[in-house]
Amino acid sequence: MIQNNRLTTEQYGQNFSDIHPPFETEDAALVEANRCLFCYDAPCTKSCPTGINVPKFIKQITTENIKGSAHTIFSSNIMGAGCSKVCPVEKLCEGACVYNLMDETPIHIAKLQRYSTEIAMEKKWQLFDRKPSTGKKVAIVGAGPAGLSCAHTLSREGIDVTIYEKESKGGGLMTYGIAAYKVTPAFCEDEVNYITSIGGIDIKYNQELGKDITLEELQANYDAVYLAFGVGLARQLEIPGEDLNGVVDAISFIYELRTNNYSALAVGDKVAVIGMGMTAIDAATQAKRLGAKEVTLIYRRTQEEMPCTEHELNIAKLDGCNIIWLATPKEVIGVDARSDDPVGRGKVTQLICETMKLGDPDASGRRSPVPTGETIALDVDMVIKAAGQMPFEDMANINHLENRNGKLTVKEKTATNLKGVFAGGDCVNGGKEVVDAVQSGKDGAKAILNFIF
């Protein structure tokens, strides 16, 4: 049965508390920083998409130069504070730490990065000087990581930037699509304010491309345009019963939790989550923490092929989520709609899945799942779809932008087929990490500066 108001305020606070708490004392941070070997040609730096000089910022912490440490981080990644909370560091910087080769615990790079950047944000240190205005204007569509990164880089060079954001707050999926125990909406708002505090960046909220503004208007009124509107359409399962009441997509589920009072969000007793990416993990763990008695993750491949990291999977396991490998949804079964059902679509009661087996290796050596013809039935009252996201194909086609199934096609990482229109982030790559979007924004700003001047 789907119910609201399962948790008290105190229970909610406990269930959604910071999963990666910061250092409790300055001494604790110093002890950890002094473990660093300060490697030459450091693999941790090479593994960071934004190229943060990790040994340098950690060395600055050991000398208690926190302002310098924060400057080193923000110079490469202006969203370094948020990335310290949400980056899959176990497959990036910390995964590359040489201590892994010694069977030792890697340096807690993310925790140290959080230490420096949060102090800088708390003290409102303005670590960059904005050059005098050049009179040039750039419009950016989307106030997510790519858009904010591009805006900050341009503003530092004296470009006046206007960001058009369809939501009422900035931050993109950082604000609307990540579990609250990783990063809170309040922190995201603080980070947006910190980034824009350099000046020269105006964010116009509730302005959607194709509805409130057009690309043609932006091209006419600005010297260049940067598109960073991301992705957000949930991939459909395309199976019978998908429209039943109780079947929701993960992005909408997390969005509702991030924007509304948790007590108003309905969650089932027995929940099935389709997918094994980080969004699927977030949806599953949040459903469990909201009071679901049983949550089952279903993935059509094996653990070796899962998109999420081992660390993320362990979060779900520790929360008591069940996992079914090598299974794919085939049909959603439901009861007929009652006369008093305001939705009128019937109610989900079962999820039928077909079991899979690994086929023969292809040319790359990868073994794809093949249906076995056998099925299993799960009794559920809620199904959360997290089988990936699709680009905004209609938006791309309406604006005459070259694209591949909605993903914008760009040359030299940033330039679209329209003169003076650049793009980056998830609307180009189809959905990667926050840190990849930040780097994409930097690349876009560089291309725009070359175009303008």
C-alpha positions, 0 to 999 in steps of 0.5 A, a space after each residue: 500500500 502506498 502511504 504518506 507520512 511514514 516518518 517523523 521529522 526526527 526519523 527523517 533527519 536520521 535517515 537522510 543525514 550526511 552519508 559522508 560526514 566532514 572532518 570533526 576537527 581541524 587536527 583530523 584533517 591535518 592528520 589525513 592530509 599528512 598521509 599524502 605522498 605528494 606524488 610527482 605526475 600524480 595519478 589522482 590529478 590525471 584521473 580528475 576530469 577537471 584536472 584538480 592539482 590534488 597534491 598541491 591542495 592537500 599540501 596547502 592544507 598541511 601548511 594550514 593555507 586553507 584559502 590557497 587550498 580552496 583557490 587551487 580546487 576552485 581554479 580547476 573546478 568551481 563546483 569543487 564543493 559539490 563534487 566533493 560530496 557527489 563524485 564517484 571518487 572510488 573510480 576517479 581520484 581515490 581509485 587512482 591513489 597509489 596507496 591502493 597498490 600498497 593495500 592501504 586505504 587511499 587518501 580521503 581526497 574528497 573529504 579533504 576537498 570538502 574541508 577546504 571548499 566548505 570553509 571558503 564558502 562559509 567564510 564567503 571568500 571571493 578568490 577570483 577577481 573579475 576583469 572589467 566588463 568588455 561589453 560582450 554578452 553571452 546567454 546560457 541555457 541551463 543553470 546546472 553544473 555545465 552552465 554555471 561552470 561556463 558562466 563563472 569562467 566567462 565572467 572572470 574574463 569580463 563577459 556579462 552572462 545571463 543564464 536562463 533556467 526553467 526551474 525556480 532554483 539553479 544547480 540542475 540535477 545537483 539540486 533536483 536529482 541527487 539523494 538528500 543524504 549526499 547533498 541537500 537542496 540548501 547546500 546547492 543553493 549556497 553553492 550557486 550563490 557562491 559561484 555567482 557572487 563573483 558578479 556579472 552573472 544574472 540568472 533568470 528563473 522559470 524561463 524555458 527554452 522553446 516556451 518562454 524564450 527562443 534560440 533565435 531571440 538569444 542569437 539576436 540579443 547576445 554575442 554567443 549562446 551556450 546550451 546546457 539544458 541537460 537531459 531529464 526525460 526518463 527512458 520508457 520500459 515500453 511494456 504493458 501496464 507501464 501507465 498503471 498508477 504506482 509506476 513512476 520514473 526515478 527522476 520524478 520521484 527524487 524531484 518530488 522528494 527534493 522540492 516538496 515536504 517529504 511527508 507528502 511523498 507517497 512510497 509503497 510497501 513493496 517497491 521494485 526499482 528497474 536499473 542499476 545506475 546511480 539514479 536507481 541506487 538513489 531511488 531505491 535507498 530513498 524509498 527504503 529510508 522513506 519507510 518502504 518495507 521491501 525494495 528490490 533492484 532489478 538489472 538485466 546484466 550482472 554485477 560486473 556490467 553495472 553502471 553504478 560503483 561498488 560503493 554505491 551498490 553497498 549503500 543499497 545493500 546496507 539499507 536492506 535493498 534486495 537485488 535481482 541480477 539477469 532479469 528484465 521487466 516484461 509486464 506490469 500487472 494491476 487491478 482495475 481502477 475503482 470508481 473513486 480512483 481520481 487517476 483512473 488507471 488501475 493500480 499496480 500489483 505485480 511486476 513480471 520479469 523475464 530472466 536472462 543469461 549471458 550470450 556469446 562474447 561479441 567482437 569486443 569480448 562483451 557478453 550481452 544478456 539473452 532472454 531465457 523464456 522463463 519469468 518471475 513474478 514480484 508482488 509490488 505496489 510501486 515500480 520506479 523506472 530508472 533505466 536511464 534518461 533520454 535527451 530532449 530530442 524535440 528541443 534539438 529538432 525544433 531549434 534546427 540543431 544537429 543531433 543524434 537521437 536528441 544528443 547535440 552534435 558538436 565539433 571540437 567538443 563545443 561548437 554546434 552547427 549554428 554559428 555562435 551557438 555552443 553546447 556542453 554537458 549532458 545535452 551533448 554526452 547523454 548524461 555523465 558525472 557532475 565533474 564531467 559537466 563542469 569540465 564541459 562548461 570550461 571547454 565551452 567558455 574557452 571556445 566562446 572566448 575564442 569566437 568572440 575575440 
